[in-house]
Amino acid sequence: MTETAAGRLVPRAVVVLMVVATVFNDLPPILPVGELAKDGFIYMIPVAFLLFMRRPSIIAFPTGFTLLFLGFIGVIVASVVVNYDEISVAMFKGRGGMSRVITQGMMVALGPVVALMFYNLVRYGQARDISRGAAAGLITMAVVGFFEVSSWYDIPLLTQIHDAASAVIHGEESEFYPIRMRLTTFEASWAAVMLTFIFPFAMTRASTPLLFFYGAFVATALVLTQSRTAMLVIGFQFLVLIWTLLRRRRDQMIQLVTAGFIGLLVVMSVPDIQRGVTEDIANLIEYGSTDGLIDTTPGVTENYSNVTRLAAIEAGVSMFEERPVLGVGFGQYGFNYPAHVGMEAMRSWEVRSYVTEADIELAWPPAYSLHVRLLAEVGVVGYLLWLAIILPTLFRSLYYADGATYLGRMHLAVTMTLIGWMLLGASIDSFRFFGGWIALGVGLALPRPPQGSYRGGVTYRSA
């Protein structure tokens, strides 16, 4: 359906602000909604939802998605029922088993509401409002990044502007934060999470100069964040982007790859550059920083952050192996964490704090992987249903993605975001990635290209 002023489900400005709000996740908490209280999106969704429900008779539900998600909710309920005897008496770090089920369940339930809203927004012709919001969000992040880098060098006026902005967009400023770009988010890895959604959708309406600006900004942020999550996710998204744009031009793809290898060979032929690049990359992969060991205490020979992550993942796998069908119960990973951590992981002070009930300052033991958390809490049945909710839309948009039309670029944005979501699941364990739910709703609503506008296969150009 085409967009008209009377036909918009939600006013254009509200849709734009909703998308812009997704890039903020460290605001001073106001609402009593737990970990969601710092997300800018949570303050826009009630307003948008009330406007969205003005005409309930025209709201459509995607059948397949709805049935799969109801099945996923059924598995969550079943996992709680099967493990109820343990969940009802669970208590750790001041939290109860059932209270954790309720708070995490609220977070999961919010996801399909967001997907449903954006599914209908696209059906009623408001896809371009989503693109406008993404572009505004990316520019917002770029402006904040400019002032942030300026503050590293104590540039007068620019530093004061950044400090003033930080008081608003960073609710809990820590006493020490490494000099790594975090933009509008809590820390560097979450900056990668936000860019995973905002960058692909900003490109959908970008002119050629803006496209180069967006790409240059994201590439610069990738370097300055020094984040393994950013390297993995955004680097892979760039590969998907290049492959999609050139998959029907094999000649150009071969030329581009050849030029890249020649350039790399020339640069790496300089001994000092080769040694420096190799060392920085090795440090970044192993320690998460080009400086090598983050902890410079004498005698330290490894990064304990890696020990903590590995221990969390191994604990989740152990829970899954113990109860592979329905898991230990939704939201119960933290309660079971101490019993599944090996003694060798105790050399990490973070692990020792997570398993100590008296230490409540570090909050909840993280799984560090959404995939592992789902396998541990809802078993293989719940995990497969989760994949079934996302992967069909991902593969459909991947098939129709191209850079020649707006519809093709929207399919490309959905593809990049959902692939990013799957990759982010290897690094974060939260359902708070609202950009993923938005992309899922958009992908469900996007039509296939008109007959004849999409041609599979590869075309060739003669010399």
C-alpha positions in Angstrom: 0.0 0.0 0.0 1.2 3.5 -0.7 1.9 6.0 2.1 -0.5 8.9 2.6 -0.8 11.3 5.5 -4.1 9.8 6.5 -2.9 6.3 5.9 0.1 6.3 8.2 -0.2 4.0 11.1 2.3 6.0 13.2 3.3 9.7 12.5 6.5 9.9 10.5 8.4 11.8 13.2 7.6 9.1 15.8 8.9 6.3 13.5 12.1 8.3 12.9 12.6 9.0 16.6 12.0 5.3 17.4 14.8 4.2 15.1 17.1 6.9 16.4 16.4 5.9 20.0 17.8 2.4 19.3 21.4 3.7 19.3 21.2 4.8 23.0 21.5 2.1 25.6 23.2 3.9 28.5 20.7 6.6 29.5 20.0 7.5 33.1 17.3 5.0 34.2 13.9 6.5 34.9 11.3 3.7 34.4 11.3 0.7 36.8 11.9 -1.9 34.1 15.2 -3.3 35.1 18.0 -3.5 32.5 15.7 -2.0 29.9 15.5 1.3 31.7 18.8 2.5 30.1 17.5 1.9 26.5 16.3 5.0 24.7 13.9 2.7 22.7 12.0 1.7 25.7 10.8 5.4 26.2 9.6 5.6 22.6 7.8 2.3 22.3 4.8 3.1 24.6 4.0 6.3 22.7 4.4 4.5 19.3 2.3 1.5 20.4 -0.6 3.7 21.6 -0.6 5.5 18.2 -0.2 2.1 16.5 -3.4 0.7 18.2 -5.6 3.6 17.1 -6.9 1.3 14.3 -6.7 -2.2 15.5 -9.0 -3.6 12.8 -6.4 -3.0 10.0 -3.4 -4.6 11.9 -2.2 -7.7 10.3 -0.3 -10.7 11.8 2.3 -12.7 9.8 1.0 -16.2 10.2 4.2 -18.2 10.1 6.0 -15.9 12.5 3.1 -15.8 14.9 2.8 -19.6 15.1 6.5 -20.1 15.5 6.7 -17.6 18.3 3.7 -19.0 20.1 5.5 -22.4 19.9 8.7 -20.7 21.3 6.6 -19.3 24.2 5.2 -22.8 24.7 8.6 -24.2 25.1 9.6 -21.5 27.6 6.5 -22.4 29.7 7.3 -26.1 29.4 10.9 -25.5 30.5 9.6 -23.7 33.6 7.0 -26.3 34.4 9.5 -29.2 34.1 12.0 -27.5 36.3 9.5 -25.8 38.6 10.6 -27.6 41.8 14.1 -26.1 41.5 13.0 -22.7 40.1 10.4 -22.1 42.9 13.1 -22.3 45.6 16.1 -20.8 43.6 17.7 -17.8 45.2 21.0 -16.2 44.3 22.5 -12.7 44.7 19.2 -11.4 46.0 17.1 -12.7 43.0 14.5 -15.4 43.0 13.9 -18.1 40.3 10.4 -17.1 39.4 11.1 -13.3 39.4 13.9 -14.0 36.9 11.4 -15.9 34.7 9.0 -13.0 34.8 11.5 -10.2 34.1 13.2 -12.1 31.2 9.8 -13.1 29.9 8.8 -9.5 29.7 11.9 -8.8 27.6 11.2 -11.7 25.2 7.5 -10.7 24.8 8.5 -7.1 23.8 10.4 -8.4 20.8 7.5 -9.7 18.8 5.5 -6.6 19.6 8.3 -4.5 18.0 8.4 -6.9 15.0 4.6 -6.7 14.6 4.6 -2.9 14.6 7.3 -2.6 12.0 5.8 -5.4 9.9 2.6 -3.3 9.6 4.5 0.0 9.2 6.2 -1.5 6.1 2.9 -2.9 4.8 1.3 0.6 5.0 4.1 2.3 3.1 6.3 3.6 5.9 9.5 1.8 5.0 11.2 5.0 4.0 10.6 6.5 7.5 12.6 3.6 8.9 15.4 4.4 6.5 15.3 8.1 7.4 15.5 7.2 11.1 18.5 4.9 10.5 20.3 7.7 8.6 19.6 10.2 11.4 20.8 7.6 14.0 24.0 6.9 12.1 24.7 10.7 11.7 24.0 11.1 15.5 26.6 8.4 16.3 29.1 10.0 13.9 28.7 13.4 15.6 29.1 11.9 19.1 32.1 10.0 17.8 33.7 13.2 16.5 33.4 14.9 19.9 34.5 11.7 21.7 37.7 11.5 19.8 38.3 15.2 20.3 38.0 14.6 24.1 40.8 12.1 23.9 43.1 14.9 23.0 41.6 17.5 25.3 40.7 19.9 22.5 39.2 23.0 24.1 35.4 23.5 23.7 35.0 20.2 21.9 36.0 18.3 25.1 33.6 20.3 27.2 30.8 19.6 24.7 31.5 15.9 24.8 31.5 16.0 28.7 28.2 17.7 28.7 26.7 15.3 26.2 28.1 12.3 28.2 26.2 13.5 31.3 23.0 12.9 29.3 23.7 9.8 27.1 25.9 7.9 29.7 23.9 7.3 32.8 26.6 5.7 34.9 30.0 7.1 34.0 32.7 4.8 35.4 35.9 6.1 37.0 38.0 4.5 34.4 37.1 3.6 30.9 39.7 2.6 28.3 40.3 4.9 25.3 38.1 3.0 23.0 35.3 4.4 21.0 31.9 3.7 22.4 29.8 6.4 20.7 26.2 6.6 22.2 26.4 3.2 23.9 27.6 1.7 27.2 30.9 0.3 25.8 32.7 -0.6 22.6 31.1 -3.9 22.0 27.6 -2.4 22.3 28.6 0.2 19.7 29.1 -2.7 17.3 25.7 -4.0 18.2 24.0 -0.7 17.3 26.0 -0.2 14.1 24.9 -3.8 13.1 21.4 -2.5 12.6 21.7 1.3 12.0 24.4 1.1 9.2 22.6 -1.3 6.8 19.3 0.5 7.0 20.9 4.0 6.7 22.4 2.8 3.3 19.0 2.1 1.8 18.3 5.7 0.8 21.9 7.0 0.6 23.3 8.7 -2.4 26.8 7.7 -3.6 28.6 10.4 -1.6 26.6 9.6 1.6 27.3 5.9 1.0 31.0 6.5 1.0 30.7 8.7 4.1 28.7 6.0 6.0 31.2 3.3 5.0 34.2 5.5 6.0 32.7 6.3 9.4 31.8 2.7 10.2 35.3 1.5 9.1 36.9 4.2 11.3 34.7 3.2 14.2 35.7 -0.5 13.6 39.3 0.5 14.2 38.7 2.9 17.1 36.5 0.5 19.1 39.2 -2.1 19.2 36.4 -4.6 19.7 36.5 -8.2 18.6 32.7 -8.2 18.3 32.9 -5.2 15.9 35.6 -6.9 13.9 33.5 -10.1 13.6 30.1 -8.7 12.9 30.7 -5.5 10.9 33.6 -7.1 9.0 31.3 -9.9 7.9 28.6 -7.4 7.0 31.0 -5.6 4.7 31.7 -8.9 3.0 28.0 -9.6 2.6 27.5 -6.1 1.2 30.3 -6.5 -1.4 29.2 -10.0 -2.4 25.6 -8.8 -2.9 26.6 -5.8 -5.0 29.0 -7.8 -7.1 27.5 -11.3 -7.2 26.2 -10.7 -10.8 29.5 -9.1 -11.9 32.0 -11.8 -11.4 34.6 -9.9 -13.5 34.5 -6.9 -11.1 34.6 -9.2 -8.1 37.7 -11.0 -9.3 39.4 -7.6 -10.1 38.5 -6.3 -6.7 39.9 -9.3 -4.8 43.0 -9.3 -7.0 43.7 -5.6 -6.3 43.1 -6.2 -2.6 45.7 -9.0 -2.5 48.2 -7.0 -4.4 47.8 -4.0 -2.1 48.1 -6.3 0.9 51.2 -7.9 -0.5 52.9 -4.5 -1.1 52.1 -3.2 2.4 53.2 -6.4 4.1 56.5 -6.4 2.2 57.7 -3.6 4.5 59.2 -5.5 7.5 58.3 -2.9 10.2 54.7 -2.7 9.0 54.4 -6.4 8.7 55.7 -6.9 12.3 53.5 -4.2 13.7 50.3 -5.2 11.9 50.8 -8.9 12.8 51.4 -8.1 16.5 48.4 -5.8 16.7 46.1 -8.3 15.0 47.3 -11.1 17.2 46.8 -9.0 20.4 43.4 -7.9 19.3 42.2 -11.4 18.6 43.7 -12.9 21.8 43.2 -10.1 24.3 40.6 -7.7 22.8 43.1 -4.9 22.6 46.0 -3.9 20.3 48.0 -3.1 23.5 48.3 -6.8 24.4 47.5 -7.8 28.0 44.8 -5.5 29.4 45.9 -6.3 33.0 49.5 -5.1 33.3 50.0 -6.4 36.8 53.5 -8.0 37.1 53.3 -11.8 36.7 50.0 -11.8 34.7 50.4 -13.9 31.6 46.9 -14.1 30.3 43.8 -12.0 29.8 41.3 -13.0 32.6 38.4 -11.7 30.5 39.0 -14.5 28.1 39.0 -17.0 31.0 35.7 -15.6 32.2 34.1 -15.9 28.8 35.3 -19.4 28.2 34.1 -20.5 31.7 30.6 -19.0 31.0 30.3 -20.8 27.7 31.5 -24.1 29.1 29.1 -23.8 32.0 26.2 -23.3 29.5 27.3 -26.3 27.4 27.4 -28.3 30.6 23.8 -27.3 31.5 22.7 -28.3 28.0 24.4 -31.7 28.2 22.7 -32.3 31.5 19.2 -31.4 30.2 19.3 -31.3 26.4 15.6 -31.3 25.6 14.1 -28.4 27.6 17.1 -27.1 29.4 17.4 -26.0 33.0 14.5 -23.5 32.7 14.1 -20.1 31.1 16.0 -17.4 32.9 17.8 -19.9 35.2 21.3 -19.8 33.7 22.7 -17.6 36.5 21.3 -19.9 39.3 23.0 -22.9 37.8 26.2 -21.2 36.9 28.2 -21.9 40.1 27.5 -25.6 39.9 28.8 -25.9 36.4 32.0 -23.8 36.6 35.3 -25.8 36.6 37.9 -25.2 39.2 40.5 -24.1 36.6 38.3 -21.0 35.8 38.6 -19.8 39.4 41.9 -18.2 38.5 39.8 -15.4 37.1 38.7 -12.8 39.7 35.5 -12.2 37.7 34.5 -15.9 37.9 35.2 -15.9 41.6 32.9 -12.9 42.0 30.2 -14.4 39.9 30.0 -17.6 41.9 30.1 -15.8 45.3 26.5 -15.0 46.4 27.8 -12.2 48.7 29.2 -10.2 45.8 26.2 -8.5 44.2 28.0 -5.6 42.6 28.9 -7.5 39.4 25.1 -8.2 38.9 24.3 -11.4 37.1 26.6 -14.1 35.7 26.6 -13.6 32.0 26.5 -16.4 29.4 28.4 -14.3 26.9 26.5 -16.1 24.1 22.8 -16.0 23.3 23.1 -19.3 21.4 24.6 -21.1 24.5 22.1 -19.4 26.8 19.2 -20.7 24.8 20.6 -24.2 24.6 21.2 -24.1 28.4 17.8 -22.6 29.4 15.3 -24.0 26.8 17.2 -26.9 25.3 17.5 -28.0 21.7 13.7 -27.7 21.1 13.6 -24.0 22.1 16.8 -23.2 20.2 15.6 -24.8 17.0 12.3 -22.8 17.2 14.4 -19.6 17.8 16.4 -20.3 14.6 13.2 -21.1 12.7 11.8 -17.6 13.7 14.8 -15.8 12.1 16.5 -17.9 9.4 13.6 -18.2 6.8 13.4 -14.4 6.7 17.1 -14.1 6.5 17.5 -16.5 3.6 14.5 -15.0 1.7 16.0 -11.5 1.9 19.4 -12.8 1.0 18.0 -14.2 -2.2 16.3 -10.9 -3.2 19.0 -8.5 -2.0 20.6 -6.2 -4.5 21.9 -2.6 -4.7 20.0 -1.6 -7.8 16.6 -0.7 -6.3 15.2 0.5 -3.0 13.4 -2.7 -2.4 16.5 -4.7 -3.1 18.5 -2.5 -0.7 15.9 -3.0 2.0 16.2 -6.8 1.5 20.0 -6.3 1.8 19.6 -4.3 5.0 17.4 -7.1 6.5 20.0 -9.7 5.4 23.0 -7.8 6.9 21.1 -7.1 10.2 19.9 -10.6 10.7 23.3 -12.1 9.9 24.7 -9.7 12.4 22.2 -10.8 14.9 23.2 -14.4 14.5 26.9 -13.4 14.9 26.2 -11.2 17.9 24.8 -14.2 19.6 28.3 -15.5 19.9 29.3 -12.5 22.0 26.2 -11.2 23.8 23.4 -13.1 25.6 20.7 -10.5 25.8 17.3 -10.2 24.0 17.7 -6.4 24.0 18.8 -6.0 20.4 15.7 -4.1 19.2 17.3 -3.5 15.8 17.1 -7.3 15.2 13.4 -7.4 15.9 12.8 -4.3 13.7 14.7 -6.0 10.8 12.7 -9.2 11.3 9.4 -7.3 11.1 10.6 -5.4 8.0 11.8 -8.6 6.3 8.5 -10.4 6.9 6.6 -7.5 5.2 8.9 -6.8 2.3 7.4 -8.1 -1.0 9.4 -10.0 -3.6 10.7 -7.9 -6.4 8.4 -7.5 -9.4 8.5 -10.3 -12.1 11.5 -9.8 -14.3 13.3 -7.3 -12.0 15.3 -10.0 -10.2 17.5 -12.3 -12.2 19.3 -15.1 -10.4 22.7 -16.3 -11.5 25.7 -14.4 -12.7 25.9 -12.1 -15.7 29.2 -11.6 -17.5 30.7 -8.7 -19.4 33.0 -9.3 -22.2 36.4 -7.7 -22.4 
